Amino acid sequence: MTQKTATAYYEYEEKIKGERIPYYEPWLGDEELAQLTEVIRANWISEGAKTREFERRLAKLHGVKYALAVSNCTGALIIAMKALGIGPGDEVIVPSFTFIASVSSIRLAGATPVLVDIDARTLNIDAQAAERAITPRTKAIIPVHLYGQAADMDAIMAVAARHALPVIEDAAQGLAVKFQGKPVGSFGEIGCLSFFTDKSITLGEGGAVLTSSDQLYEELLMLKNDGRLERGMYVHDRVGYNLRITELQGAVGVAQLGKLETIVRRKRENADLYRRLLEGLPGLEFTYRDPRSFIVPHRVNVLVDDPDSLIAHLEANGIGCRRFYLPVHMQPCYDVTGDFPNAERAYRRGLSLPSAPMLGEDQIAFVCEKVWEFFRAP
Ligand SMILES: Cc1ncc(COP(=O)(O)O)c(C=O)c1O
């Protein structure tokens, strides 16, 4: 076992800076600076008009009545469960193949995560496996729209309806993603978005909860705001968190939303270019694209027999890339036995290539050349 030290946390930045082609980088510039300047000049840096504008635009984009900005998506998921009254003794169904926060949030809300396998093609939750996992203690299902592709919301909503269960959509990677023309985050009772640095738009850190329910909106607002609906007063109806964002983040969010159309277009074009340049390469396949989903690629994902060796070759050429998520049932902090063949196969074979929206065609061509070189080597 490797010796882990806290210094690795800080060394990471140096490693990333050394990459000639970064695995991911946000697109920030003059638009964000102009917005930030306005906020600083106004001398109001806790949530204000910019944050409200950011929320209004998010709600419109995702076809819901309310969007509430919060400090991250992990917190969004926790308060989503708390607003639905989920806690100790309750079970929540979630896919094992996801970023850890989809599952940790359930534990942090006091409930028990029940892990299920994914669909082998879409890499999203297998709705039939979810239905088989339902018990009298089940209180919600969390589909994850992983890698910017919508989960099968027809199947999930049908299961939820049959068992009268609420759905919380983990749309951390799902900004502007749609399933059969309808934005993700608008199917279930609550949807959760992330604006961490590697998401389509970023506030550095950040998230949002989406809902069209007046009652859930009030609960969520109290949970994000120290248990009260107002500010500047000290009577608290609930025990809440402080998950407010800063107005600096709200301002960056407004600028980033202004670029979203370009970001979405670039991400989709880049993914298509990768496919063209790597077409016909034996030993490599791209992950499946569900035609029912409007995909906003969170990553450009490929499946190979030996991802570690390919990553080593690309990193030696200054190209940042990553393995897929280690499924949650295999994580040191969870001890789950069960059958998750599709999650394990995805992990064994998957890797993500550089996927920043502003990556140039020449950079993508360089990455692809190095991928070909790897497979051609004797
Ligand atoms: C699927 C998924 N869920 C939840 C989260 C948690 O988001 P945050 O980092 O904003 O807490 C992430 C973050 O990457 C994610 O990818």
The ligand as an SDF file (V2000), in Angstrom:
LIG
                    3D

 16 16  0  0  0  0  0  0  0  0999 V2000
  -21.7400   13.2410   -9.8240 C   0  0  0  0  0  0  0  0  0  0  0  0
  -21.3060   14.2190   -8.7910 C   0  0  0  0  0  0  0  0  0  0  0  0
  -22.0700   14.3930   -7.6980 N   0  0  0  0  0  0  0  0  0  0  0  0
  -21.7380   15.2800   -6.7420 C   0  0  0  0  0  0  0  0  0  0  0  0
  -20.5960   16.0430   -6.8280 C   0  0  0  0  0  0  0  0  0  0  0  0
  -20.2510   16.9800   -5.7320 C   0  0  0  0  0  0  0  0  0  0  0  0
  -20.1400   18.2690   -6.1880 O   0  0  0  0  0  0  0  0  0  0  0  0
  -19.3200   19.3870   -5.3670 P   0  0  0  0  0  0  0  0  0  0  0  0
  -17.8860   19.1430   -5.6660 O   0  0  0  0  0  0  0  0  0  0  0  0
  -19.8200   20.6870   -5.9250 O   0  0  0  0  0  0  0  0  0  0  0  0
  -19.6520   19.2090   -3.9290 O   0  0  0  0  0  0  0  0  0  0  0  0
  -19.7750   15.9130   -7.9390 C   0  0  0  0  0  0  0  0  0  0  0  0
  -18.5600   16.7080   -8.0630 C   0  0  0  0  0  0  0  0  0  0  0  0
  -17.7140   16.5170   -8.8770 O   0  0  0  0  0  0  0  0  0  0  0  0
  -20.1270   14.9690   -8.9440 C   0  0  0  0  0  0  0  0  0  0  0  0
  -19.3690   14.8000  -10.0220 O   0  0  0  0  0  0  0  0  0  0  0  0
  1  2  1  0
  2  3  1  0
  2 15  2  0
  3  4  2  0
  4  5  1  0
  5  6  1  0
  5 12  2  0
  6  7  1  0
  7  8  1  0
  8  9  2  0
  8 10  1  0
  8 11  1  0
 12 13  1  0
 12 15  1  0
 13 14  2  0
 15 16  1  0
M  END
$$$$
